[in-house]
Amino acid sequence: MTELLIGTGTLTAIALVFGLLLTLTNKIFEVPSNPKRDEIRAVLPGANCGACGFPGCDGLAEAIAAGKAPADACTVGGSEVANQVAAIIGAASVGEKERTVATVVCQGTLDRCKTKFQYQGIEDCIAATLVNDGNRACKYACLGMGTCERTCQFDAIHINKNIGLAVVDAEKCTACGACVQVCPKEVLELKPVSLPVRVLCRAADKGVLVSDNCRIGCIGCELCKKACKFGAIEMKNNLPVIDTEKCTGCMMCAEVCPTSAMWGDFDNRRIAQIDRTLCIGCTICKKVCQFEAISGELKRVHEVNEACTGCGQCVPKCPKKAITLPVRQHVRDANAKVGTSEGVLAIPNDSNSKDA
């Protein structure tokens, strides 16, 4: 009985000592209360993705409260969260930011890009690169083994097994960049969703090497550069680089690309439309048009033909604001330009019909 009491007393004493030590440790290392930090943390989404460059949402809240990070540092929260944070720290409201999403810079599907060998290892892109730099003939190609898919916390990227490529759901993507960081082939990039044209190939080899490996790779022919009338394209490492500041969205680069390595948002391509009731026939639009898509004599109503690329250069030049840029209802016809076609197709103001 005495031994039992001694043992119980010893354990109780040890518990008290450890309790006191824990209490003392908690007091020493206690994080000081910071109402502003706590309020900021409450509005952050809690993804803890690290896209902001800080260790999770707690680290970001601490940094914002200390003035070491801007109100819009959280890419996942977007403008809504940024404005809430701005209100907490007394900063100006954040304007609507250009939304970006992860983009797969590769179109080398299984039927387009050759396979070097049948890979039998771990279903992981990083592991696969350790075996002869992957099983795709193009060393820049997506391996399609799901490392990005398993990394994404937002269910925004999946591997399409039928084509062997990663596919991004733009609606779910938060641009956290986690997939970009883990991709060993660097085929994922964060790009603005509004870009009218994109180069969807990273193969920096000579054209013949690219075409031997993939039917849709960029062969460095420079046709896109020659087709651009606004100096928005330069060739670097056998690949076109688009200057988004100069790009007008005419999509001529994508239109002339022989391999379709240059993607264009043709579903939303524009066309100039002249309001006949406002046009005074000043001919300014006709003179500024780079594509011979506007016809008309001085002091007579001008008309736009199907050669129009929707570049929009005529819009700000019109003194009467008579030109708008609605989405095209039919495919551009390069042969309709003035000087090569006898007839000119006028675009009426109430045109809503699509070609059959």
Buried (B, 14 or more C-beta within 10 A) or exposed (E): EEEEEEEEEEEEEEEEEEEEEEEEEEEEEEEEEBEBBEBBBEBBBEBBBBBBEBEBBBBBBBBBBEEEBBBBBBBBBBBEBBBBBBBBBEBEEBEEEEBBBBBBBBBBBBEBBBEBEEBEEEBBBBBBBEBEEBBBBBBBBBBBBBBBBBBBEBEBBBBEEEBBBBEBBEEEBBBBBBBBEBBBBEBBBBBBEEBBBBBBBBBBBEBEBBBBBBBBBBBBBBBBBEBBBBEBBEBEEBBBEBEEEEBBBBBBBBBBBEBBBBBBBBEEBBBBBBBEEEBBBBBBBBEBBBBBBBBBEEEEBBBBBBBBBBBBBBBEEBEEEBBBBBEBEEEBEBEBBBEEBEEBBBBEEEEEEEEE
